[in-house]
Amino acid sequence: MSHTTHELHEMIRKLEEQTIELAEQDRRLWEEFSFLRRVIHRILEIEESENHYTVKITGDTMAISVGSTGTFSAQLEDNGNPIPLPSGSTFAWSADDTNAQLAPSADTLSVVVTVPATDTATSTTVTAETIAPDGNKVQGSVTVPIIPGVSHTFTVTVTQTA
């Protein structure tokens, strides 16, 4: 059975009215309903959208050791199909590890992420954001493990040779 978007919105409105009455008696029910409502609204937003733009991020490695780098690239996609960035658009890169240093390429299609040797984070989320052809912001992210470095203990051994 297929419903129009308008019918689905009306069904949600009626469900909300009925649930509000029940929720006054049960807080847990209200929290579950609120979550489901957000999910349904997001699904409706996606269904109402003519295009489904996403950003796909790929990397040469999907882990970075402390004291080294990782290179990542971004691709704007329309319904899973690669498309070029709209004229004048670029990718804005970020990482949630504040110690990580980002060096985007001149065309912004890739970025080199440097994790300093002193970094203690266990992962970082690398994000690329741009403007889709419909004028909306779109972003993609990938969470990358940060591999701890090998600790070294340096010693000097003195031996008698004669």
Order of alpha helices (4+ residues) and beta strands (2+ residues): alpha-alpha-beta-beta-beta-beta-beta-beta-beta-beta-beta
